């Protein structure tokens, strides 16, 4: 599914769910917490939709990054690849990459395939071999990085938008509160309380959505950086070892 279509469907579904939940909250008992949130005004439904979108993206990223980690322990996989390379067992290393099915395995497989091609063409120059294998790493990494970083910008954007929408709801609530205070005679206590309630609930939901987005964005960014480091470290060792090996 294309990213734009996925985002459009996600927006439609999350807002429909949040709007339905917001309408339902209006039917609850006036003394309930749900009804108190309902008094936050229509902006609450938008904030709930943003929070649901962040949660959906978080679930998608968890699934995607777990898939990118492949089958089995990454450290053990890298160790086994290094052992195969040291022993000259390139076919065994390729088979292990196919079995592991991780982003790291995809990059390492590209290196091994490039090395085999160089061997077939009897390329013996060390610098030439290293240069070609480094190109293979770059090409494979370019293919893998979009999968690792997908939707991270969306999470960061929603975190910022959530805070701004919360501020908008807060402003609208304060306008209602000050309007109630500006009435002639005694201030309208009901409208005053509604305005303050609207301001506070929108502030809380906006901050909550922002916190979720920022924290998870940083966590996922750290995981992607860790993936990149492992790829670079493993690729450097394997390229240097294969570059010094005699072509078959």
N, C-alpha and C positions, 0 to 999 in steps of 0.2 A: 504494500500500500504506500502511495506517495505521501511524503511528509505533510504537504499542504492539506491533502484530503484527510489525513489522520487528525491533524490539528483542528480542522473545521468540524469534523464529527465529534471530537472530544469536547470542543467548546459547546456544541449544541446539546450533547448529552448531559454534561455537567451542569449547564445552566438550567436545563429542563428539570433535572433532579433537585437542584438547590431551590428553584422557584416553587416547585411542588412542595418541598419541605417547608419553605417559608410560609406558603399559604396554609399548610397544615398547622404550623405553630400558632397562626392567628386564631385557630379554632380551639386551642387548648384552654385550660382554666386560667383566668386572669392572675391567679396566685402562683402559677407554675413558672419554672425557669425558662421554658420554651417561649411562653408568652412574653416574658420580659425581653428575650432576645428579639422577638417579633417587633417589639416597640422600637427597635433600633432603626426601623424604616426600610424602604426598598433596597437601599445600598447593601444591606445585610445579605440579600440573595446573591448579589454580584460577588461579594467577599467569600461566601460559601462556595460559589462556583470556582473561584480562583484557588481556594484551598483544595477542592476536589481535583482540580487539574494538576496541582503540584503532587498530590498523592498518586495520581495516575502515572505521572512521569517518573516518580520515584520507583513505583513498582516495575515500570518498563525498564528503567536503568538497572535495577537489581537483577532482573532476569537476563538482560543483555550482558552485563559484566560477569555474571556467573557463567554464562555461555562462553564468553571470551576467555575465561580462566581455564576452560577445557576440562578434560577428565584427569583426575589425579592431582598430585602435588606439583606445583610449578618448579620448586627447587629441585625435587627429585628428577623431574623431567629434564631440566637443564643439565643436571649432573650426568644423567644417562647419555644425553647427546654429546657432551664433552668426551665421555669415555669412548663412544663410538667413533668420534672424529679422531681421537688419539690413536685408536686401533685401525683407522682407515675403513671402518664399516659404514660407508655412506648409505648403502641401500637399507641397512638396519635403521639408521637415523631417520631416513625418509619414512619408513614404515611406522616408526614411533611418532613422527609428526602427524601422519594420517590418523593414527589411533587417538592422539591427544586432543585434536580438534579445537585448539585454542588459537588466539591471535598470535601468540608467540610461535606456535607450531607452524602457522601459515607463513610467517616471515622466515623462519629457519628453513622451511621446505624450499622457499624461493632461492635461498642461498645455496642449498645442496643441488638443486636443479641447475642453477647457473654454473656451479662447479663441474657438474657432469658434462654440461655443454662445452665448457672450456677444455675439459679432458678429451672429449671427442675430437675437438679441433686442434688438439695437441698444443695448446697455449702453455708455454713454460715460463714466460716472464712473470716474476713474482708481483711486480707493481701492476702489471696488466690484470692479473688474476684478482688481486685485492680490489682494484678499482671496479672491475666488473661485478664482483660480489657485493661491494658497497652500494652499487647502483641497484642491485637486486633487493637489498635491504630497504633502500629508500622507496623503491616502487611498491614493494609489499606493504611497507608501513603507511604509505599514502592511501592504500586501499583499506587498511585496517583502522586507521585513526578516526575516520568519520563514524564508524560503527561504535567506537569507544566513547566519542565525544557527543554523539547524537543526543539532542534534547537538553543538553546542559545549558545552552543559551536560553532555552525556553524556561527552564527552572529559575535561572537568574533573573530573567525579565519579569516573570510572574511575582517573584519576591519583591521586586521594586514596585511593580504595579499595585500589588496588594497593599503596600504601605501607603501609596498615594491615594488609592480608592478609600482606604480607611480614613485618611486625612480629609477627603472630600465628605464622607459621611459625618465625620466629626464637625466639620464646618457647617454642614446643613443642620445638624442638631443644635449647635450653638446659635445659629440664626433663629431657629424656632424658640430657643430659650430666651434670647434677648427680645424677640418679638413679644413673647408673653409678658416680659417685664416692662415693656414699653406701653402696654395697654393703659388706658386712662383708668384712674381709680386703683383698686387693689390688683396686683398682678395675678394673672390666671395661673394658679398653682398647678393645675393639671397639665396645661401646655408647657409650663416651665419644667416640670418633672419629665415629661415626654421628651423635651428637647435635650435635657441633660442625659437622659437614658440613651437616646439615639446617638449622642456624641460619644459616650463612653463605650457602648457596645461596638460601634464601628471602629473606634480606636483599638479596642482589644482584639477584634477579629483581624484587622489590618496588620497589627504587630505580630499576631500569631502566624498568619500566612507568610509574612516576611521572614520570621525566624525559621520556620520549616524550610522555606526555599533557600535561604542563605546557608544554613547548616548542612543541608543535604548537597547543595552545590559544591561546597568546600570538601565534603567527604568524597563525592564522586570524582572531583578534580584530583584529589590526592590519590585515589585508586588508579586513575588514568596515568598520572605521573609515575606511579610505581610500576605499572605495566610497561611504560616507555623505558624506564631505567633498566628493567630486567631484559627487555628486547635489546637495548644498546649494549649491555654488558655481555650477554650471551653471543650476540652477533660479532662483537669485537674479538672475543676469544676464538670463535669458530673460524672467522675470516682470516685471522692471523695464522692459525694452525693450518688451514687448508691452503693458504697462500704460500706457505713454506713447504708444503707437501709436493712430492713429485706427481705430475699428471700421469694417469694410467694410459 
